[in-house]
Amino acid sequence: MADNTNYEFDEILEQIQHTIATDDREQFLEIFLNNHTYDQAQLYLELTPEERQVVYHFLSPMDMATVFELIEEDVEDVEKYLLEMNERYAAKMFAAMYADNAVDVLQEIKEDEAKKYLKLMPRKTSTELMELLNYEDSTAGALMTTEIVAIHELQTVGDAMMMVKQMAEEAETVYYVYVVDEENRLQGVITLRDLILQPDRTLVKDIMQERLVKVHVYDDQAEVAQIIRDYDFLALPVVDEDEVLLGIITVDDAIDVIDEEATSDYSGLAGVNVDSQSTNPLISASKRLPWLITLLFLGMSTSTLLSRYEEIIANASILSIFVTLITGTAGNAGTQSLAVAVRKLGTHEEEDSYLKLLIHEVLTGLISGLVTGLTISIVVGIWQHNWILGMIIGLAMFCAITVATIAGSFIPLVMDKIGVDPAVASGPFISTLSDLTSVLIYFTIAKHFLEAFMN
């Protein structure tokens, strides 16, 4: 099925390129606009800069706006596409985009470039976009769109339906119709379906849902996305401190936030930004080196610690064989616990919920450590014909896994409390810390066992 889809896409791309080469605008529009907007965006991205120059002459800024709204989600550097366009064309395109999507793009480009486009837009549009740009990136205000459908509580259903029809074309979604008072304060909500089914003379205030979920303009985006996911909403109203309706946040934007949170979590486990892959190896290396250098010096502490046990290693060299086994297994256990903890913090649940997680992870670490320790103790005892060695390895494994599991769940919480993003810092730190503590535990146990049984 996927192969057929790819074949069809390639065939359409060839047709598009042919219409561009022959300067056939009418045929281009017929083929291009007949595709879904997502496919239009993918076709656009496959074209060469020279071919795209022709596209800007073929497509109106409004048609290009729907394409660019999808491009900004898939492409890291949108500025190069904007630089290909005529400035007035780009400004008209921004004005035709939904406000939240236009803001997303304007935030990604250089400030002076953004100001240039804003100056070329109609005053009303530029003012609206500038207000949204003033909100902090992580707030609901930066995520919301102001293209909404709002009606007055004292209107009749018939009048409200006429207003909805007038506003529907510019609104990002019309599934929810929000109800406001004389001062534009949010009073309730009605689904479009309920509005259609009511008699024309019915007052809006008599049928609206007064108990509704809303968020404030400075609320955290991650919390807003969580609310939309929990309640299965298609949109969520945004109000200010006076309950004035400012805009809405739609489910597609909430999904983007959730995706960014997940990407951040995955990035943290590896200490790299998996969502920002550069084609330049030097740039990629420069982004990873700070963590690698930091961990290099932390790792040196493990080597220093090992040097303190040179005498033990010299007297019982077989101990060195199992160092990587213990550190590796403990590191894996710590990373597993870390993944669960970071995910829990990412859901922004109550603190007592995280306390339950800590207790759960402690018990998990004890059980995992006990089973793993007993297993390796028996295996080493039989394999090396040395049950004392088996006991040393088994006990060290039990302690190392338990400590790593507890650290993996506890350290992200500490980082979160001191204002450090646990998703960014936890992964590499846990791995290095696990190595350090595992070596310390292993050789401390070995030292005491050897002193007890060899004297």
VENDARA-V139750 format. One record per run of one state. SS is the DSSP state (~ for helix, > for strand, _ for the rest). FROM is the first residue (numbers start at 1). TO is the last residue. If there is no record, write none. Layout:
ss = <SS/SS>
from = <FROM/FROM>
to = <TO/TO>
//
This chain:
ss = <_/~/_/~/_/~/_/~/_/~/_/~/_/~/_/~/_/~/_/~/_/>/~/_/>/_/>/_/>/~/_/>/_/>/~/_/>/~/_/>/_/>/_/>/~/_/>/_/>/~/_/~/_/~/_/~/_/~/_/~/_/~/_>
from = <1/2/22/25/33/37/47/49/59/61/75/79/85/87/97/99/109/111/120/123/134/139/140/144/145/146/150/153/156/157/169/176/181/185/192/198/203/204/208/209/210/214/217/220/221/232/235/240/244/251/271/281/308/310/316/317/347/351/385/387/418/422/455>
to = <1/21/24/32/36/46/48/58/60/74/78/84/86/96/98/108/110/119/122/133/138/139/143/144/145/149/152/155/156/168/175/180/184/191/197/202/203/207/208/209/213/216/219/220/231/234/239/243/250/270/280/307/309/315/316/346/350/384/386/417/421/454/455>
//
